[in-house]
Structure formats: structure tokens, C-alpha cells
């Protein structure tokens, strides 16, 4: 077994672990700081909306030796507007100029043909109206709203409403961070970006649901024992699925990184670049929120229940009494061997017979 696999097995059995829940205020503070930074960036800088949302023209040239910076200068001189130039994989250029109508587009196309020393008919021109981008944005908002409602309903039925609320907060957290990064670094928001943002919603929930499922299983009949509090069980669920979460996130990020850095950076793939950029940021934020935000929030909400509060008092009283007598009390670190992994439910003796679990 590899070292990583051995670590995963030990985490699953509870032999080792990190106190994610105990340090939740650190993660909350970090997330609040990042979220505030993202919101301020959105308020001050706004988003660099692509031509699909503001209207204009897109010119695709044949293969040329003209540099991107020189082509940008030509386009801005010809149009009087800011231009965005991207070199495609075959050596051609994609030039975007906002705020042009049909007549202006024809004029700019003619000027570009002269400056780039290519035939005018070989420059493909596409005029984009802002109303189309507005329709896409409205449909995206509608899709986002429907998705959020369905997620909350499903998680509330499959698990419980506290987990649904925590997952919803984690989703909003991931979207805010992703959009905030776009604003901070000035990435262009295109239709591909919108597709990527809607796609990351499912990925963001994946690891969260895995941890929730483990937590639901481990906390079944939790009030019938006096060894572990709900927060301690939540911490064990995170640790038990930690290696799996890391593996799935890395495996998901590798192809997306390939699209982003190779497809976009080397080959100049425009739409793929836009989609992969939002996916890369969103996947990373989703992996973080599933471990550091969603499950700690569930633990905080659950610890407010009267029965869970009473359980916590009983456990702490039992441990205090055992400590006063100099005895060892069951607790989050009380695992002598792997057999103690099943913290709730029946245990078996060496002959395989079930024994009653006594608190």
C-alpha cells in the first residue's frame, strides 16, 4: 500500500486526524476575508464583460506574422475603441472591438485588411448585439435560481435541512470567490465563463455530499452513546473522506489545467480557455468549502439542538469525572486500534460475537 493510501486508511479508522471543526473560526475568518475582498472588487472594478454582453464586432484574420500587440494597435486606431486580440492555434488572430454597428464594422474590417496586408474578404467579421448577451445572462440567472432551489429541496429530503443550508452557503461562497477573482485580475467574462460557472455548481457539491453521507451514517443514533460529541463525529467524517476528496479534486483539476494552460495558453483556444478558467477556480474553491465551510457549519447548527446539547454535556461531564479519578475516558483520541473505528453501533469481540456498546 502506498503512503497516501496508508494515510487514508488511518484517517478513515480515526487513528490520526486533524481538528478541522475545532479550528473552524480560522476557516470562517479566512472565507469572510476572501468573500469581502471579492465583493469589494466587484463593487469597485466590476466585471470585464465580453463582447457577447456589450455588443460589437469580432474579426477573425487568416494566418499572419503581425504580433498581437501590433494588431491591437491597428484595431484601436481603426475603430477608436478598445480592442482585445487573441492569437489562435493556427497563427490567425481573433480581434474583438466593442461598440460597433454594421457600417463601422465594415470600415474597421477594411482598415485591418490594409494594416495586416491581407485580402479583405479573408477577414471574417461577426456582429454581436448586446440583446443576445442579455438573454444569455437572464437565462443563466434563471438556471442558477432553479438549481439552488432543487439542491436545497433534495438535500433537505436526503439528509436534513441543516445540511441543505450549509451546502447552499458553500455554493454561494464558491460562486462569489470565482466571480471575485475574475474581477480582481480582469479576466473577460464571456458565454464560456457563464457555462463554466454553471458547471462548477455540481462539482462543488460532490465532495460536500460525500462528507455529508459519511456524517449521516456515523451519527445515526448518536444520542444513545456517550463517547463522542456531534462535532467530533463531524471531524471524523471529514478526516475519513479527506484523501478521497483530495484525489477526486486533483483528478478533476488536471484535465482542466491542461485545457487552461496548454489549450488556452499555447494553442490559443478561446472558448475552451474561458470555460476552463472558471472551472479551475471553481473546483479549487469547491474543494476548500466542502472541507472547511460546509461540514463545520452543519456541526455549528446541529450543536444548537437540545438533544445534541444535552449529549455534549453528558460527554463532557463523563470525561471530567474520569479525569478527576485519573482514569482514561473515551474521546476523540481514544483509539487503541483499528477496531475502534466504528464509534457508533455494535462492536464485536475476538470471536466475532456482537457486544452491546455501552456509553
C-alpha positions as CSV (number, residue, x, y, z in Angstrom):
1,X,0.0,0.0,0.0
2,X,1.3,3.5,-0.9
3,X,2.0,6.1,1.8
4,X,-1.0,8.1,0.7
5,X,-3.2,5.0,0.8
6,X,-1.9,4.1,4.2
7,X,-2.6,7.6,5.5
8,X,-6.1,7.4,4.0
9,X,-6.8,4.1,5.8
10,X,-5.5,5.5,9.1
11,X,-7.6,8.7,8.7
12,X,-10.7,6.5,8.0
13,X,-10.1,4.4,11.1
14,X,-9.6,7.5,13.2
15,X,-6.0,6.7,14.2
16,X,-4.8,10.1,13.0
17,X,-6.6,13.2,12.1
18,X,-6.7,17.0,12.0
19,X,-9.1,19.1,14.1
20,X,-11.0,20.8,11.3
21,X,-14.1,21.5,13.4
22,X,-12.1,22.8,16.4
23,X,-10.3,25.4,14.1
24,X,-13.4,26.4,12.2
25,X,-13.2,30.0,13.3
26,X,-9.9,30.3,11.4
27,X,-11.6,28.9,8.2
28,X,-14.6,31.1,8.7
29,X,-12.4,34.2,9.1
30,X,-10.4,33.3,6.0
31,X,-13.5,32.8,3.9
32,X,-15.1,36.0,5.2
33,X,-11.9,37.9,4.3
34,X,-11.8,36.4,0.8
35,X,-15.5,36.9,0.2
36,X,-15.3,40.6,1.3
37,X,-12.3,41.1,-1.0
38,X,-14.3,39.6,-3.9
39,X,-17.4,41.8,-3.2
40,X,-15.3,44.9,-2.9
41,X,-13.5,44.1,-6.2
42,X,-16.9,43.6,-7.9
43,X,-18.2,46.9,-6.5
44,X,-15.1,48.9,-7.4
45,X,-13.7,47.2,-10.5
46,X,-16.8,45.4,-11.8
47,X,-16.5,42.7,-14.4
48,X,-14.8,42.9,-17.7
49,X,-17.8,41.9,-19.8
50,X,-17.1,40.2,-23.1
51,X,-18.4,41.4,-26.4
52,X,-21.3,39.0,-26.2
53,X,-22.7,41.1,-23.4
54,X,-21.8,44.6,-24.5
55,X,-22.2,44.2,-28.3
56,X,-19.6,44.9,-31.0
57,X,-17.7,43.0,-33.7
58,X,-15.4,40.0,-33.8
59,X,-12.9,39.8,-36.7
60,X,-11.0,36.6,-37.4
61,X,-8.0,37.0,-39.7
62,X,-6.1,34.4,-41.7
63,X,-2.6,33.4,-40.6
64,X,-0.4,36.5,-40.2
65,X,3.1,37.4,-39.0
66,X,1.7,40.6,-37.2
67,X,2.1,40.4,-33.4
68,X,-0.8,40.5,-31.0
69,X,0.3,44.0,-29.7
70,X,0.7,45.4,-33.1
71,X,-2.7,44.1,-34.3
72,X,-4.3,45.5,-31.1
73,X,-2.8,48.9,-32.0
74,X,-4.2,48.7,-35.6
75,X,-7.7,47.7,-34.4
76,X,-7.9,50.5,-31.8
77,X,-6.7,53.1,-34.4
78,X,-9.2,51.9,-37.0
79,X,-12.2,51.8,-34.6
80,X,-11.5,54.4,-31.9
81,X,-12.5,51.7,-29.3
82,X,-10.5,49.4,-27.0
83,X,-9.7,46.1,-28.7
84,X,-8.9,42.6,-27.4
85,X,-6.7,40.5,-29.6
86,X,-6.0,36.8,-29.2
87,X,-3.7,34.6,-31.3
88,X,-5.3,31.3,-32.2
89,X,-3.5,28.0,-32.6
90,X,-3.2,28.2,-36.4
91,X,-1.5,31.6,-36.3
92,X,-4.6,33.6,-37.1
93,X,-5.9,36.4,-34.9
94,X,-9.2,37.0,-33.2
95,X,-9.9,40.7,-32.7
96,X,-12.8,41.9,-30.6
97,X,-13.9,45.5,-30.7
98,X,-16.9,46.7,-28.7
99,X,-19.5,49.3,-29.5
100,X,-19.5,48.9,-33.3
101,X,-22.5,48.9,-35.6
102,X,-22.7,47.4,-39.1
103,X,-21.3,50.4,-41.0
104,X,-18.4,50.8,-38.5
105,X,-17.7,47.1,-38.6
106,X,-17.2,47.2,-42.4
107,X,-14.9,50.2,-42.2
108,X,-12.8,48.6,-39.5
109,X,-12.6,45.4,-41.5
110,X,-11.3,47.3,-44.5
111,X,-8.7,49.2,-42.4
112,X,-7.5,46.0,-40.8
113,X,-7.1,44.3,-44.2
114,X,-4.7,47.1,-45.3
115,X,-2.8,47.2,-42.0
116,X,-2.4,43.4,-41.8
117,X,-1.7,43.2,-45.6
118,X,-4.4,40.5,-46.2
119,X,-7.3,40.4,-48.5
120,X,-10.4,42.0,-47.0
121,X,-12.7,39.0,-48.0
122,X,-10.4,36.7,-46.0
123,X,-11.2,38.5,-42.7
124,X,-14.4,37.0,-41.2
125,X,-16.5,39.6,-39.4
126,X,-19.3,38.8,-37.0
127,X,-21.5,41.5,-35.5
128,X,-22.9,40.7,-32.0
129,X,-25.8,42.6,-30.5
130,X,-26.0,43.3,-26.7
131,X,-29.5,42.0,-26.5
132,X,-28.3,38.4,-27.2
133,X,-25.8,38.6,-24.3
134,X,-28.6,40.0,-22.1
135,X,-30.8,37.0,-22.9
136,X,-28.0,34.6,-22.1
137,X,-27.4,36.4,-18.7
138,X,-31.1,36.2,-17.9
139,X,-31.3,32.5,-18.7
140,X,-28.2,31.9,-16.6
141,X,-29.7,33.7,-13.6
142,X,-32.9,31.6,-14.0
143,X,-30.9,28.4,-14.3
144,X,-28.9,29.3,-11.2
145,X,-32.0,30.1,-9.2
146,X,-33.8,26.8,-10.2
147,X,-30.6,24.8,-9.4
148,X,-30.3,26.3,-5.9
149,X,-33.9,25.6,-5.1
150,X,-33.7,22.0,-6.3
151,X,-30.4,21.4,-4.4
152,X,-31.9,22.7,-1.1
153,X,-35.0,20.5,-1.5
154,X,-33.0,17.4,-2.4
155,X,-30.5,17.8,0.4
156,X,-33.2,18.6,2.9
157,X,-35.0,15.3,1.9
158,X,-32.0,13.1,1.5
159,X,-30.2,14.4,4.6
160,X,-31.7,17.3,6.7
161,X,-32.4,21.0,6.4
162,X,-29.2,22.0,8.2
163,X,-27.0,20.2,5.6
164,X,-29.1,21.8,2.9
165,X,-28.5,25.3,4.3
166,X,-24.7,24.6,4.8
167,X,-24.4,23.3,1.2
168,X,-26.2,26.4,-0.1
169,X,-23.9,28.8,1.8
170,X,-20.9,26.8,0.4
171,X,-22.2,27.2,-3.1
172,X,-22.7,30.9,-2.8
173,X,-19.2,31.1,-1.2
174,X,-17.7,29.3,-4.3
175,X,-19.5,31.4,-6.8
176,X,-18.6,34.7,-5.1
177,X,-14.9,33.8,-4.9
178,X,-14.8,32.7,-8.6
179,X,-16.5,35.9,-9.8
180,X,-14.4,38.0,-7.5
181,X,-11.2,36.5,-8.9
182,X,-12.4,37.4,-12.4
183,X,-13.0,41.0,-11.3
184,X,-9.6,41.2,-9.4
185,X,-7.5,40.1,-12.3
186,X,-9.6,41.5,-15.1
187,X,-10.5,38.2,-16.9
188,X,-13.0,38.7,-19.6
189,X,-16.5,37.3,-18.9
190,X,-17.8,35.5,-21.9
191,X,-20.5,33.0,-22.6
192,X,-17.9,30.3,-21.9
193,X,-17.4,31.8,-18.5
194,X,-21.2,31.5,-17.8
195,X,-21.1,27.9,-18.9
196,X,-18.1,27.2,-16.6
197,X,-19.8,28.9,-13.6
198,X,-23.0,26.8,-14.0
199,X,-20.9,23.7,-14.4
200,X,-18.9,24.1,-11.2
201,X,-22.1,24.0,-9.2
202,X,-22.3,20.3,-9.5
203,X,-18.6,19.7,-8.9
204,X,-18.7,22.0,-5.9
205,X,-21.4,19.8,-4.3
206,X,-19.7,16.5,-5.0
207,X,-17.2,16.4,-2.1
208,X,-19.7,18.1,0.2
209,X,-22.3,15.3,-0.3
210,X,-19.7,12.6,0.2
211,X,-18.8,14.1,3.6
212,X,-22.5,14.6,4.5
213,X,-23.2,11.0,3.6
214,X,-20.4,9.8,5.9
215,X,-21.6,12.1,8.7
216,X,-25.2,10.9,8.4
217,X,-24.1,7.3,8.7
218,X,-21.8,7.9,11.7
219,X,-24.3,10.0,13.6
220,X,-27.2,7.5,13.4
221,X,-28.4,7.0,16.9
222,X,-25.7,9.3,18.2
223,X,-27.6,10.2,21.4
224,X,-27.5,6.6,22.5
225,X,-23.7,6.7,23.2
226,X,-21.6,9.0,25.4
227,X,-18.2,8.8,23.7
228,X,-18.3,11.4,21.0
229,X,-20.0,14.8,20.5
230,X,-21.6,15.7,17.2
231,X,-18.7,18.0,16.3
232,X,-16.2,15.2,17.0
233,X,-18.1,12.9,14.7
234,X,-18.3,15.6,12.0
235,X,-14.5,16.0,12.3
236,X,-14.1,12.2,11.9
237,X,-16.2,12.3,8.8
238,X,-14.0,15.0,7.2
239,X,-10.8,13.1,8.1
240,X,-12.3,9.8,6.9
241,X,-13.1,11.2,3.4
242,X,-10.1,13.7,3.2
243,X,-7.8,11.6,1.0
244,X,-10.8,10.7,-1.3
245,X,-11.7,14.4,-1.6
246,X,-8.1,15.4,-2.4
247,X,-7.8,12.6,-5.0
248,X,-11.0,13.5,-6.8
249,X,-10.2,17.2,-6.8
250,X,-6.7,16.6,-8.2
251,X,-8.0,14.2,-10.9
252,X,-10.7,16.8,-11.8
253,X,-8.2,19.7,-11.8
254,X,-5.6,18.0,-14.0
255,X,-7.5,17.9,-17.3
256,X,-9.0,21.4,-16.6
257,X,-5.5,22.7,-16.0
258,X,-4.5,21.1,-19.3
259,X,-7.2,22.9,-21.1
260,X,-6.4,26.2,-19.4
261,X,-2.6,26.3,-19.6
262,X,-2.0,24.2,-22.7
263,X,-5.2,24.6,-24.7
264,X,-5.6,28.3,-23.8
265,X,-2.0,29.4,-23.2
266,X,-0.3,27.5,-26.0
267,X,-2.9,26.8,-28.6
268,X,-4.9,29.9,-28.0
269,X,-8.3,28.1,-27.7
270,X,-10.7,31.0,-26.9
271,X,-13.9,29.3,-25.7
272,X,-12.0,26.4,-24.0
273,X,-9.9,29.0,-22.2
274,X,-13.0,30.8,-20.8
275,X,-14.7,27.6,-19.7
276,X,-11.6,26.0,-18.2
277,X,-10.6,29.2,-16.3
278,X,-13.9,29.3,-14.4
279,X,-13.8,25.6,-13.8
280,X,-10.3,25.7,-12.4
281,X,-11.1,28.4,-9.9
282,X,-14.5,27.0,-9.0
283,X,-13.2,23.4,-8.5
284,X,-10.5,24.7,-6.1
285,X,-12.9,26.8,-4.2
286,X,-15.4,23.9,-4.0
287,X,-12.8,21.5,-2.6
288,X,-12.0,24.1,0.1
289,X,-15.6,24.8,1.0
290,X,-16.6,21.2,1.3
291,X,-13.9,20.6,4.0
292,X,-13.6,23.9,5.7
293,X,-17.0,25.5,5.4
294,X,-19.9,23.2,4.8
295,X,-19.3,20.5,7.4
296,X,-18.2,22.9,10.2
297,X,-21.4,24.9,9.5
298,X,-23.5,21.7,9.9
299,X,-21.8,21.0,13.2
300,X,-22.5,24.5,14.5
301,X,-26.1,24.3,13.5
302,X,-26.5,20.8,14.9
303,X,-24.9,21.6,18.2
304,X,-27.8,24.0,18.9
305,X,-30.3,21.2,19.1
306,X,-31.5,20.5,22.7
307,X,-30.7,16.7,22.4
308,X,-27.2,17.3,21.0
309,X,-26.6,20.0,23.6
310,X,-27.6,17.5,26.3
311,X,-25.4,14.8,24.8
312,X,-22.4,17.2,24.8
313,X,-23.0,18.0,28.5
314,X,-23.1,14.3,29.4
315,X,-19.9,13.5,27.5
316,X,-18.0,16.4,29.0
317,X,-19.3,15.5,32.5
318,X,-18.2,11.9,32.0
319,X,-14.8,13.0,30.8
320,X,-14.4,15.4,33.7
321,X,-15.3,12.7,36.2
322,X,-12.9,10.2,34.6
323,X,-10.1,12.8,34.6
324,X,-10.7,13.5,38.3
325,X,-10.4,9.8,39.1
326,X,-7.3,9.6,37.0
327,X,-9.0,7.2,34.6
328,X,-9.0,7.3,30.8
329,X,-12.2,8.4,29.2
330,X,-13.5,7.7,25.7
331,X,-12.9,10.7,23.5
332,X,-11.8,11.8,20.1
333,X,-8.3,10.4,20.5
334,X,-9.3,7.2,22.4
335,X,-8.5,4.7,19.6
336,X,-6.2,1.9,20.8
337,X,-6.5,0.0,17.5
338,X,-8.4,-0.1,14.2
339,X,-11.4,-1.9,15.8
340,X,-12.4,1.3,17.5
341,X,-13.2,2.9,14.1
342,X,-16.9,2.1,14.5
343,X,-17.8,4.7,17.1
344,X,-21.5,4.2,16.9
345,X,-23.3,0.9,16.7
346,X,-22.4,-2.7,17.8
347,X,-18.9,-3.9,18.3
348,X,-17.7,-7.4,18.1
349,X,-15.3,-9.4,20.3
350,X,-12.4,-11.5,19.0
351,X,-14.8,-14.4,18.2
352,X,-17.0,-12.1,16.1
353,X,-19.9,-12.0,18.5
354,X,-21.7,-8.7,18.8
355,X,-21.4,-6.9,22.1
356,X,-23.6,-4.1,23.4
357,X,-22.0,-0.7,23.1
358,X,-22.1,1.0,26.4
359,X,-21.6,4.7,26.9
